[in-house]
């Protein structure tokens, strides 16, 4: 098992009207970016459905310089600001609880907390999680 020290929250930077899942994002990452697979370990759709991306045993491709010790979760949406649904936030909370049980030393952060050039996921994850 990999030694995980952070659970990193991302957004897909898609409009609120667009619902995509693992298959579409995998296509963007593989065919658009030339990566070997989707960069995230989990994708949370607009209806709160949680889809598995990369296996957690494999390093992701979601935050440069930090992939080997992190798990990446992506919320669909975020283009134009905070437009996530109640269902997504409930699913995000449940998935974080599950992951922090599995990886008890992992902190919960946003992509922007590890890369100051990013706005992703368009909200302060630490403040939201600790509230």
trRosetta pair geometry for C-beta under 8 A, 3 or more apart (Angstrom, degrees):
i j d omega theta_ij theta_ji phi_ij phi_ji
1 57 6.8 -91 -121 -113 53 85
2 56 7.5 -139 33 151 116 74
2 57 6.5 155 -13 -148 100 43
2 59 7.1 144 -109 -71 155 71
2 68 7.1 -153 -156 173 126 63
2 69 7.0 -163 161 -112 109 44
3 69 6.0 -25 95 -126 78 93
4 7 7.5 45 164 -64 122 71
4 56 8.0 -31 -67 -178 141 106
4 69 6.0 150 -128 -179 35 59
4 70 6.6 102 -147 -112 84 20
4 71 5.8 13 -143 -25 137 98
4 103 4.1 -44 78 -136 125 145
4 105 7.7 146 88 70 67 85
4 106 5.0 -17 126 -79 98 123
5 69 4.8 4 22 157 97 118
5 70 7.2 -53 60 -77 65 65
5 103 8.0 -133 -72 171 20 120
5 105 6.2 -42 -118 117 66 99
5 106 5.7 165 -173 -110 17 64
5 107 7.0 8 159 14 68 84
6 66 6.9 -23 54 174 137 124
6 69 6.7 67 23 117 86 88
6 70 4.6 -25 76 -110 92 96
6 71 7.6 -162 102 30 52 66
6 106 5.6 168 -87 -160 13 87
6 107 5.3 -23 -109 61 76 78
6 108 7.6 148 -160 -94 68 19
6 109 5.5 -26 -161 23 118 115
6 114 7.4 120 136 -67 165 134
7 70 7.1 157 -96 -162 21 78
7 71 5.1 -17 -117 64 71 102
7 73 6.7 20 175 -3 94 114
7 96 6.1 143 119 -128 156 82
7 99 5.2 107 -101 119 141 143
7 100 7.0 -81 -13 -65 145 79
7 103 7.1 148 -55 73 102 133
7 106 5.1 80 -25 146 88 130
7 107 7.4 -149 26 95 75 35
7 108 5.0 -20 66 -108 106 69
7 109 7.3 144 73 26 53 64
8 62 6.3 162 91 112 132 123
8 63 5.3 -101 -173 -22 170 143
8 66 7.3 109 -57 114 148 130
8 70 5.0 24 -10 179 116 133
8 71 7.0 172 23 79 74 46
8 72 5.2 -25 71 -105 103 66
8 73 7.1 171 85 26 50 71
8 109 5.8 -23 -108 77 66 86
8 110 7.2 72 -161 -169 68 15
8 111 5.8 79 175 -79 109 61
8 114 6.6 -42 -117 5 126 140
9 73 5.4 -25 -110 72 61 101
9 75 6.9 20 -174 -13 96 106
9 92 7.1 49 -124 -157 124 125
9 108 7.1 38 -23 -179 110 87
9 109 7.1 -163 18 100 84 36
9 110 5.1 -47 67 -107 95 61
9 111 7.0 -109 85 -22 49 75
9 121 5.1 -68 128 -5 93 145
9 125 4.8 157 43 -110 133 141
10 40 6.6 -125 44 -94 135 123
10 62 6.0 -111 -42 -172 147 119
10 63 8.0 -152 -71 -58 115 97
10 72 6.1 13 -6 -170 124 98
10 73 6.7 172 26 88 79 46
10 74 4.4 -30 79 -104 106 74
10 75 7.0 -176 91 21 50 69
10 110 7.8 129 -80 -162 39 67
10 111 4.9 61 -98 -42 79 128
10 120 5.3 4 -146 163 70 125
10 121 5.4 159 -169 -77 18 104
11 14 7.9 -142 159 21 88 69
11 74 6.7 124 -123 -162 14 72
11 75 4.9 -32 -107 68 73 91
11 76 7.7 94 -161 -149 69 5
11 77 6.1 -70 -160 83 110 59
11 78 2.9 82 156 -41 148 159
11 84 7.8 -114 -114 -66 116 112
11 120 5.4 -153 34 -145 83 85
11 121 3.9 121 -25 -146 95 83
11 122 5.8 -16 7 9 155 103
12 20 6.5 -178 178 58 163 117
12 25 6.5 -100 -121 -96 117 121
12 43 7.7 50 -64 -144 120 106
12 74 5.6 80 -61 168 81 115
12 75 7.0 -126 -5 94 84 45
12 76 4.8 0 12 -124 138 50
12 77 6.5 73 45 19 97 28
12 78 6.4 148 49 29 54 115
13 78 5.3 -59 -84 89 40 110
13 79 5.0 79 -179 -73 54 86
13 120 7.0 -65 -54 -94 102 105
14 18 4.3 -108 168 83 116 124
14 20 6.2 175 -74 12 170 116
14 76 5.8 -27 49 -172 129 76
14 77 5.8 -63 70 -89 82 24
14 78 6.9 65 36 43 53 78
14 79 5.4 -102 118 -10 9 118
15 18 5.0 87 59 3 78 105
15 77 7.5 -28 137 -134 15 63
15 79 4.7 -60 -71 70 51 126
15 80 6.5 41 -117 4 75 124
15 83 7.6 -17 -171 82 46 161
16 46 7.8 105 -167 -120 59 125
16 77 5.7 39 -99 -133 55 108
16 79 7.7 -132 -25 59 58 85
16 80 7.5 -72 -18 58 94 124
16 83 4.0 -101 -76 158 110 137
18 76 7.4 -130 106 173 78 108
18 77 7.8 163 66 -90 80 57
19 45 5.8 55 -166 -168 99 99
19 46 4.3 -83 -106 8 107 125
19 47 7.4 39 -142 -15 142 88
19 76 6.1 73 -139 136 53 152
20 24 3.9 -96 -164 72 111 146
20 25 6.1 123 131 -44 120 83
20 45 7.6 -152 78 -118 32 90
20 76 5.7 176 52 -130 72 126
21 24 6.0 100 52 17 52 98
21 25 7.1 -112 120 3 28 99
21 43 6.0 135 -161 104 54 138
21 45 5.5 -20 -92 -80 87 120
21 49 7.5 -27 -110 97 117 122
21 51 5.2 73 -168 0 103 164
21 76 7.5 -45 -81 -66 43 141
22 25 6.0 -65 -142 45 28 104
22 26 5.8 34 159 -26 68 109
22 38 6.1 -65 -162 -61 80 168
22 43 5.0 -180 -72 27 73 136
22 51 4.2 -133 -26 130 115 130
22 52 6.9 8 -87 77 157 38
22 53 5.2 -166 -131 -88 110 74
23 26 5.7 -53 -145 34 26 114
23 27 6.6 29 153 -21 60 104
24 27 5.6 -53 -154 32 32 113
24 28 6.7 34 149 -19 65 102
25 28 5.4 -47 -150 33 38 115
25 29 6.3 31 153 -14 68 107
25 38 5.5 64 110 -132 96 115
25 40 7.0 -11 133 27 145 118
25 43 6.0 170 21 -95 150 148
25 53 7.4 -52 89 -107 124 125
25 74 6.9 139 -139 91 165 158
26 29 5.9 -61 -146 42 30 106
26 30 5.8 15 162 -8 69 114
26 37 6.6 -40 -139 -172 97 58
26 38 4.0 -64 -93 -59 74 102
26 53 7.1 178 -72 -139 98 92
27 30 6.2 -58 -129 46 24 99
27 31 5.4 -15 -176 22 66 118
27 32 7.3 70 133 -12 61 98
28 31 7.2 -57 -109 56 11 83
28 32 4.6 -20 -168 18 52 138
28 33 7.0 44 141 -10 64 99
29 32 6.6 -14 -61 52 11 95
29 33 5.1 -32 -154 34 46 123
29 35 4.6 -41 162 47 91 128
29 37 7.0 4 108 122 129 31
29 38 5.1 127 38 -119 148 43
29 39 5.3 -163 -125 -20 145 88
29 61 7.1 131 -164 82 129 126
30 33 7.3 10 -35 53 8 81
30 34 7.5 34 -174 -123 35 10
30 35 5.8 -87 -92 69 45 73
30 36 7.2 -12 -113 158 88 10
30 37 6.6 8 -75 -106 104 19
30 38 7.5 -47 -34 -57 94 52
31 34 7.9 29 -155 -69 12 43
35 38 7.8 109 98 -92 131 9
35 39 6.4 -24 157 -65 173 86
35 61 5.4 -179 -143 87 141 167
36 61 8.0 137 39 -28 82 145
37 53 7.5 131 149 167 105 89
37 54 5.5 109 118 -88 134 97
37 58 7.9 36 54 118 151 147
37 61 7.6 142 70 12 75 122
38 43 7.7 -70 174 -40 148 122
38 53 4.2 -106 96 -160 134 114
38 54 6.0 -150 76 -37 85 83
39 53 7.6 -17 70 156 33 148
39 54 7.4 -49 167 -17 13 128
39 60 5.5 72 172 174 61 91
39 61 3.7 -96 -122 78 89 80
39 62 4.4 137 147 -69 108 75
39 72 6.4 -38 133 91 80 163
40 43 5.8 103 95 -64 140 80
40 53 4.5 91 91 32 74 165
40 54 6.8 172 96 14 30 96
40 60 6.2 27 -113 -148 23 131
40 62 5.5 80 -83 -82 64 136
40 72 4.3 -117 -127 112 66 110
40 73 6.6 93 -165 -119 116 14
40 74 4.4 -76 -93 -14 165 114
41 52 7.4 -37 167 -155 60 65
41 53 5.3 -167 -157 61 11 100
41 54 5.1 -67 -98 65 59 85
41 55 7.5 -24 -135 124 91 9
41 56 5.4 61 -150 -88 137 70
41 60 5.7 -86 -39 -78 87 122
41 71 5.0 -57 30 -163 153 81
41 72 5.2 131 7 56 85 67
41 73 6.8 -45 64 -71 88 57
42 50 5.9 -11 -169 -172 113 96
42 51 7.0 145 -159 76 60 45
42 52 6.4 -36 -103 -111 68 43
42 53 6.1 -134 -60 10 17 97
42 71 7.6 30 5 163 104 103
42 72 7.4 -177 34 101 68 54
42 73 4.6 -13 71 -115 106 79
42 74 7.1 179 95 25 56 68
42 95 6.1 167 143 -165 165 148
43 50 7.5 157 79 -156 44 48
43 51 4.8 -19 62 62 95 99
43 53 5.8 93 -20 -48 95 111
43 73 7.7 169 -85 -163 26 57
43 74 4.9 -19 -112 68 72 102
43 76 6.6 57 178 -47 98 94
44 48 6.8 -20 -172 -145 97 35
44 49 7.3 161 -153 82 52 43
44 50 5.3 -17 -101 -102 76 73
44 51 7.8 -179 -81 20 29 72
44 73 6.7 28 -15 177 108 101
44 74 7.0 -174 22 90 72 49
44 75 5.2 -23 65 -108 109 61
44 76 6.7 -140 90 4 55 81
44 88 5.2 115 136 -148 118 84
44 91 5.0 159 -143 103 121 126
44 92 5.7 -69 -34 -69 174 80
44 95 7.0 -130 -73 -3 122 150
45 48 7.0 -36 74 35 74 17
45 49 4.4 2 40 57 120 93
45 50 7.7 -142 12 -69 79 28
45 51 6.7 60 -29 -9 105 111
45 76 5.3 16 -128 11 43 139
45 88 7.4 -135 93 -96 31 97
46 76 5.6 -76 -47 86 72 123
46 77 6.7 107 -93 -48 87 115
46 85 5.5 84 -172 -6 67 133
46 87 7.4 60 147 71 45 119
46 88 6.5 -48 -137 -56 29 117
47 85 7.4 -4 -93 70 22 157
47 87 5.6 -41 178 116 34 155
48 85 7.0 -100 -51 91 83 117
48 87 3.1 -101 -43 160 116 98
48 88 5.6 -134 -88 -68 61 38
48 90 6.1 -8 -128 66 130 99
48 91 4.1 160 -163 -35 79 127
49 91 7.3 -37 21 -114 7 161
50 91 5.2 -175 -55 -179 105 121
50 94 7.9 -122 -38 83 149 110
50 95 5.7 166 -128 -73 149 127
52 55 7.8 28 172 -91 115 50
53 60 7.9 55 103 -121 126 105
53 72 7.8 -46 64 85 142 99
53 74 7.8 56 -31 19 148 115
54 58 5.1 -110 173 78 112 114
54 60 5.6 170 51 -103 147 73
54 61 8.0 122 -39 9 152 81
54 72 8.0 49 40 50 117 106
55 58 5.0 79 67 8 86 104
56 71 6.0 -7 -132 -114 99 112
59 67 4.6 79 176 138 105 100
59 68 4.8 -31 -110 -101 130 51
60 63 7.7 44 92 17 116 75
60 67 5.0 -138 69 -149 67 97
60 70 6.6 -72 35 90 119 89
60 71 7.1 112 -23 -142 132 31
60 72 4.3 166 167 7 172 122
61 67 6.1 9 -92 -116 35 148
62 67 6.5 129 36 -105 66 94
62 70 7.3 -119 68 104 109 124
62 72 3.5 89 35 -108 165 156
62 74 7.6 -137 -131 -60 133 104
62 111 7.3 -105 154 -105 92 112
63 66 4.5 -28 106 62 109 113
63 67 6.3 166 59 -67 66 68
63 70 6.2 -11 45 68 124 162
63 72 6.9 174 -10 -92 96 114
63 111 5.7 -158 -94 -135 110 80
63 114 5.0 40 -179 93 136 141
63 115 6.2 -156 -153 -20 89 119
64 67 7.6 -11 -112 -29 19 102
64 115 6.7 79 44 -89 93 134
65 114 7.8 -171 77 163 100 109
66 69 6.6 -76 -172 54 66 87
66 70 5.2 42 142 -15 94 136
66 114 5.3 -48 -8 -176 163 145
67 70 6.1 -86 -133 46 26 102
67 72 7.9 -25 -126 -35 78 121
71 99 6.0 -148 78 -152 157 138
71 103 7.1 178 -10 7 131 157
71 106 7.2 3 18 -148 109 158
73 92 6.9 127 143 -132 143 86
73 95 6.2 136 -119 117 145 140
73 96 7.7 -90 -1 -71 164 80
75 78 6.5 110 92 -44 101 112
75 84 5.4 -23 171 -107 138 128
75 88 5.6 85 -146 175 105 129
75 92 6.4 -15 -82 -78 112 129
75 121 6.0 78 35 -162 115 136
76 88 7.4 -131 48 -112 78 136
77 83 5.0 -138 -178 84 121 91
77 84 5.2 163 76 -85 146 63
77 85 7.8 157 -35 -13 158 76
77 88 7.2 -79 17 -69 135 175
78 81 7.6 -140 -165 99 44 12
78 82 7.5 -5 -120 -103 59 35
78 83 6.7 -153 -67 39 20 89
78 84 7.2 20 -64 -55 71 92
78 120 7.0 46 167 -125 155 73
78 121 5.8 -99 -110 -170 141 70
78 122 4.7 166 -154 6 94 133
79 83 7.5 -37 57 29 55 134
80 83 6.4 34 77 -27 98 134
81 122 5.9 165 -150 -179 33 136
82 122 5.5 -171 -68 124 65 112
82 123 5.2 66 -94 -62 118 117
84 88 4.5 -113 -177 81 100 138
84 89 5.8 111 124 -51 122 90
84 92 8.0 5 174 -18 148 140
85 88 4.6 104 55 1 77 100
85 89 7.2 -147 95 -1 44 84
86 89 5.9 -59 -150 40 33 108
86 90 6.2 33 153 -19 67 107
87 90 5.8 -54 -146 37 30 111
87 91 6.3 28 155 -16 64 108
88 91 5.7 -58 -147 40 30 109
88 92 6.1 34 153 -23 66 106
89 92 5.4 -47 -142 34 33 116
89 93 6.4 37 155 -20 63 102
90 93 5.8 -52 -150 35 30 112
90 94 6.5 28 152 -16 64 107
91 94 5.7 -54 -146 39 33 111
91 95 6.2 30 156 -18 67 107
92 95 5.9 -57 -144 39 28 108
92 96 6.2 28 156 -19 64 107
93 96 5.8 -56 -146 36 28 110
93 97 6.4 31 154 -20 63 105
94 97 5.7 -52 -150 34 31 113
94 98 6.5 32 152 -18 63 106
95 98 5.5 -52 -149 37 34 114
95 99 6.2 28 155 -15 67 109
96 99 5.7 -57 -142 42 31 108
96 100 6.0 27 160 -17 68 108
96 108 5.7 33 -151 -111 127 138
96 129 6.8 -127 167 -124 164 115
97 100 6.1 -56 -141 38 26 105
97 101 6.6 30 155 -21 60 104
98 101 6.0 -59 -158 31 28 111
98 102 6.6 19 150 -11 64 111
99 102 5.5 -59 -148 42 36 110
99 103 5.8 -16 167 30 75 105
99 106 6.8 -59 140 71 99 148
100 103 6.4 -67 -121 70 30 71
100 104 6.4 69 171 -112 65 43
100 106 6.2 -133 -110 65 66 100
100 108 7.2 -46 -72 -53 119 110
101 104 6.9 9 -147 -75 22 82
103 106 4.0 38 123 -14 115 125
108 125 6.2 -131 140 148 88 113
108 126 7.0 153 93 -98 80 58
108 129 4.7 164 94 -125 138 171
109 113 4.0 -112 -174 67 112 145
109 114 6.3 98 123 -34 139 97
109 125 5.8 111 -174 81 25 134
109 126 6.4 3 -112 -60 61 95
110 113 4.9 111 57 -9 71 100
110 120 6.9 -176 171 118 98 59
110 121 5.2 -127 -145 17 107 88
110 123 7.2 -173 -91 79 147 56
110 124 7.0 -118 -9 -145 142 28
110 125 3.6 163 -49 -5 91 122
110 126 7.3 -97 -4 -18 92 75
111 114 6.4 -74 -164 44 38 98
111 115 6.1 -28 161 38 77 106
111 118 5.0 -66 124 116 105 150
111 120 4.1 -4 60 98 136 105
111 121 6.1 107 15 -37 102 74
112 115 6.5 -81 -125 70 31 68
112 116 6.9 62 -174 -117 71 31
112 118 4.7 -138 -93 93 68 86
112 119 5.8 13 -86 -143 132 15
112 120 5.8 165 -44 64 88 52
112 121 7.4 -129 -5 6 102 48
113 125 6.9 -91 -19 44 129 114
113 126 6.8 102 -86 -29 147 115
115 118 4.5 53 95 4 106 114
119 122 5.9 38 141 -86 97 62
121 125 6.6 72 39 -61 113 109
123 128 6.1 52 134 -40 120 135
124 127 4.0 33 112 22 120 116
124 128 6.3 153 90 -17 66 87
125 128 5.7 -60 -146 41 31 111
125 129 5.9 25 161 -17 69 112
126 129 6.0 -57 -139 40 26 107
126 130 5.9 9 166 -5 64 116
127 130 6.3 -64 -136 47 23 100
127 131 6.2 41 157 -46 61 104
128 131 5.8 -49 -152 9 26 119
